[in-house]
Amino acid sequence: MTDDKDDVLSTPGHLISLAARSFARLSEARLKPLGFTPGHLPVLVALRDGHADTQRDLARFAKIEQPPMAQMLNRMERDGLIDREPDPKDGRSQKISLTPMALERMPIAIDALMNGNREAMDGLSEMEAEQFEGLVLRVIENLDRMTQLS
């Protein structure tokens, strides 16, 4: 018989990981018909909202390394979601923008994801949902701080 303090399957890390995988599966199912993946979302939002327009800045914004970002951007360009053109200020860099097709599909994708999130929070009051989000954000901040120290 295991002691409760040793039940790794009930730890916040494991439970958050399970929830994250379930959210990812839900997001994948809802985004795939629109030609998007969950990994595209930070790039799509950053480009739409003007937070970033180069591979380096997109990688920073999405908090992923440059090689995976380069691969994702290649796939997104192949799928007609982004356009690239040389940066007039820096010949080694490219400016990245969303295609009209991506811009047209984004509101549908965002709506699908928001509905999925609302459904996942079913049974929680508005106050509980806000509290949950705040708690998760604090845990993320703690984890970010811990990983920056190492």
C-alpha positions, -999 to 999 in steps of 0.1 A, spaced: 0 0 0 14 34 -10 16 63 13 -4 94 0 28 115 1 43 91 -24 14 91 -48 31 108 -78 -1 103 -99 -19 129 -77 8 156 -78 1 189 -94 27 183 -120 12 150 -131 -24 164 -130 -14 195 -150 4 173 -175 -28 151 -180 -49 182 -184 -24 197 -209 -24 166 -230 -62 165 -230 -64 202 -240 -39 195 -267 -59 166 -281 -91 187 -280 -73 217 -297 -58 194 -324 -92 180 -332 -108 214 -335 -79 231 -353 -69 204 -378 -99 209 -401 -89 246 -404 -53 238 -413 -38 248 -379 -22 230 -351 -20 241 -314 17 249 -319 7 275 -346 -13 296 -321 15 317 -306 29 324 -341 -5 333 -355 -14 356 -326 21 372 -326 19 379 -363 -17 391 -361 -12 414 -332 22 427 -343 42 412 -314 68 397 -337 76 394 -374 109 376 -376 118 340 -369 140 350 -339 113 372 -324 86 346 -330 108 319 -312 112 343 -283 75 351 -282 65 314 -283 92 304 -259 107 277 -281 141 272 -296 150 285 -331 153 251 -349 118 240 -340 105 274 -349 122 272 -383 106 239 -390 72 251 -380 75 282 -402 86 260 -431 54 239 -427 32 270 -422 46 285 -454 41 252 -473 5 251 -460 -2 287 -472 -5 302 -437 25 326 -438 44 346 -464 81 356 -460 100 384 -477 135 397 -471 138 423 -443 148 456 -460 168 466 -429 187 432 -425 194 411 -456 200 380 -434 165 382 -419 130 377 -433 98 395 -424 70 370 -418 33 378 -423 0 360 -423 -17 351 -455 -53 362 -462 -63 325 -458 -48 324 -423 -64 357 -413 -98 345 -426 -96 312 -406 -82 326 -374 -115 339 -359 -131 305 -365 -101 287 -349 -101 310 -319 -138 306 -314 -135 268 -315 -107 269 -289 -126 293 -267 -157 271 -268 -135 241 -259 -120 259 -230 -155 269 -217 -166 233 -221 -136 220 -202 -144 244 -173 -180 233 -172 -193 230 -136 -170 257 -123 -184 291 -113 -171 322 -130 -152 329 -98 -137 294 -96 -126 296 -133 -109 329 -127 -93 316 -95 -81 285 -113 -65 306 -141 -48 328 -115 -34 298 -96 -21 281 -128 -5 314 -138 13 316 -104 25 280 -108 38 288 -143 56 319 -129 72 298 -101 83 272 -126 97 299 -150 116 314 -121 130 280 -110 141 270 -144 159 304 -150 180 298 -119 195 265 -132 
